[in-house]
Amino acid sequence: MNINKLSHAYIASGEQADKVAMAAVCGSRDNIPCGTCPHCGKVLRGIHPDIAEITPEGREITVGQVREVRRDAYIMPNEAGCKAYIISPADAMNASAQNALLKLLEDPPSYAVFIMKTDNPQALLPTVRSRCAMLRSVPEVAESENSKVEAMADEFFKALDSSDLELVRVMFKLEKDLTKEAFAEFLAFARVRAVTALQDPELSAPERYSRAERILARAQEYCDFNVGTGHIAGLICAELMETSV
């Protein structure tokens, strides 16, 4: 997984954080954790040499621990194309540790990803949060709904590469066919897909995908504040259409 400027650092909770780490080292071509390749197998067994988890020494994660991460981060990966560091729980970092980490987030190695694993992102310094992509937890949905979410994400990205008219059709279908929980799942899933697409050097319209990622992130925030799915779908559609004018 080649880490770009949109995905060198994440804030994520529990299982999401672990999936990001697996995606970072996975050997599949589409940069989505396959769960079956040798790298994923080592992650599942907890023995992958390119994934490190940093946990508190006593009650805190200290500045000394973060400085050690900084030293190690500039050593090339052992086996995978990327190294992943899970800081867990990230809110256990004291202020000095967070400021030390900030220097690394401002100038990270191209092959490293840093994952702030926490259920309390507000405990992180604003300067740290601003340099991380937020992956929000969403309610679990039924397996049939998950399949529908993935199918709708496929339609969304095809429409993104097609026409404004097709985008309007897909967003109307999203609003109509998905439950509120499934719509929230779609936003999270599509945002990760957008970040993954941006890692492809042959992507024909990276600026459009970059804008889509930012709009989807804002849509997730609206979803958290119980804004109706119709309003959110309209926002996404309208703002994406602006880029083609």
Backbone hydrogen bonds, N-H to C=O, Kabsch-Sander energy under -0.5 kcal/mol:
donor,donor_aa,acceptor,acceptor_aa,energy
3,I,1,M,-0.6
3,I,110,S,-0.8
7,S,4,N,-1.7
10,Y,114,F,-2.6
11,I,133,A,-2.6
12,A,116,M,-2.5
16,Q,13,S,-0.8
17,A,13,S,-2.1
18,D,14,G,-1.6
19,K,15,E,-2.1
20,V,16,Q,-2.1
21,A,17,A,-2.0
22,M,18,D,-2.1
23,A,19,K,-2.7
24,A,20,V,-2.0
25,V,21,A,-1.1
26,C,22,M,-1.6
31,N,28,S,-1.2
41,G,37,C,-2.6
42,K,38,P,-2.0
43,V,39,H,-2.1
44,L,40,C,-2.8
45,R,41,G,-1.4
46,G,43,V,-1.3
47,I,42,K,-2.9
48,H,42,K,-0.7
51,I,48,H,-1.3
52,A,84,A,-2.6
54,I,52,A,-0.5
54,I,86,I,-3.2
55,T,53,E,-0.6
57,E,60,E,-2.5
58,G,56,P,-0.9
59,R,57,E,-0.7
60,E,57,E,-0.9
61,I,92,A,-2.0
62,T,60,E,-0.6
66,V,62,T,-1.8
67,R,63,V,-2.4
68,E,64,G,-1.7
69,V,65,Q,-1.8
70,R,66,V,-2.4
71,R,67,R,-2.1
72,D,68,E,-2.5
73,A,69,V,-2.6
74,Y,70,R,-0.7
74,Y,71,R,-0.7
75,I,72,D,-2.0
83,K,111,Y,-2.6
84,A,50,D,-2.9
85,Y,113,V,-2.4
86,I,52,A,-3.1
86,I,84,A,-0.5
87,I,85,Y,-0.7
87,I,115,I,-2.9
88,S,54,I,-2.7
88,S,86,I,-0.7
90,A,87,I,-0.6
90,A,117,K,-2.1
92,A,89,P,-2.2
93,M,90,A,-1.8
94,N,61,I,-1.6
98,Q,94,N,-2.3
99,N,95,A,-2.3
100,A,96,S,-2.0
101,L,97,A,-2.3
102,L,98,Q,-2.1
103,K,99,N,-1.0
104,L,100,A,-0.8
104,L,101,L,-0.6
105,L,101,L,-2.3
106,E,102,L,-1.9
107,D,103,K,-0.9
112,A,109,P,-1.3
113,V,83,K,-2.3
114,F,8,H,-2.4
115,I,85,Y,-3.3
116,M,10,Y,-3.5
116,M,114,F,-0.6
117,K,87,I,-2.3
117,K,115,I,-1.0
118,T,12,A,-2.2
118,T,116,M,-0.8
123,A,120,N,-2.0
124,L,121,P,-1.9
128,V,125,L,-0.8
129,R,125,L,-2.5
130,S,126,P,-2.3
131,R,128,V,-1.3
132,C,129,R,-1.6
133,A,9,A,-2.8
135,L,11,I,-3.0
135,L,133,A,-0.6
136,R,134,M,-0.7
146,N,142,A,-2.2
147,S,143,E,-2.0
148,K,144,S,-1.6
149,V,145,E,-2.6
150,E,146,N,-2.2
151,A,147,S,-2.1
152,M,148,K,-2.6
153,A,149,V,-2.2
154,D,150,E,-2.0
155,E,151,A,-1.9
156,F,152,M,-2.5
157,F,153,A,-2.2
158,K,154,D,-1.9
159,A,155,E,-2.4
160,L,156,F,-2.0
161,D,157,F,-1.2
162,S,159,A,-1.1
167,L,163,S,-2.0
168,V,164,D,-2.4
169,R,165,L,-2.0
170,V,166,E,-2.3
171,M,167,L,-2.5
172,F,168,V,-2.2
173,K,169,R,-2.0
174,L,170,V,-2.5
175,E,171,M,-2.1
176,K,172,F,-2.0
177,D,173,K,-3.0
178,L,174,L,-1.9
183,F,179,T,-2.6
184,A,180,K,-2.0
185,E,181,E,-1.9
186,F,182,A,-2.5
187,L,183,F,-2.1
188,A,184,A,-1.8
189,F,185,E,-2.7
190,A,186,F,-3.3
191,R,187,L,-1.8
192,V,188,A,-1.8
193,R,189,F,-2.1
194,A,190,A,-2.2
195,V,191,R,-2.1
196,T,192,V,-2.5
197,A,193,R,-2.5
198,L,194,A,-1.7
199,Q,196,T,-1.5
200,D,197,A,-1.9
203,L,200,D,-1.9
208,R,205,A,-0.7
209,Y,205,A,-1.6
210,S,206,P,-2.7
211,R,207,E,-2.0
212,A,208,R,-2.1
213,E,209,Y,-2.3
214,R,210,S,-1.8
215,I,211,R,-2.6
216,L,212,A,-2.8
217,A,213,E,-1.9
218,R,214,R,-2.0
219,A,215,I,-2.3
220,Q,216,L,-1.9
221,E,217,A,-1.4
222,Y,218,R,-2.1
223,C,219,A,-2.3
224,D,220,Q,-1.9
225,F,221,E,-1.1
226,N,223,C,-1.7
227,V,222,Y,-2.2
232,I,228,G,-2.1
233,A,229,T,-2.9
234,G,230,G,-2.1
235,L,231,H,-2.2
236,I,232,I,-2.5
237,C,233,A,-2.4
238,A,234,G,-2.8
239,E,235,L,-2.5
240,L,236,I,-2.1
241,M,237,C,-2.2
242,E,238,A,-1.3
243,T,239,E,-0.7
243,T,240,L,-0.8
244,S,241,M,-1.2
245,V,242,E,-1.1
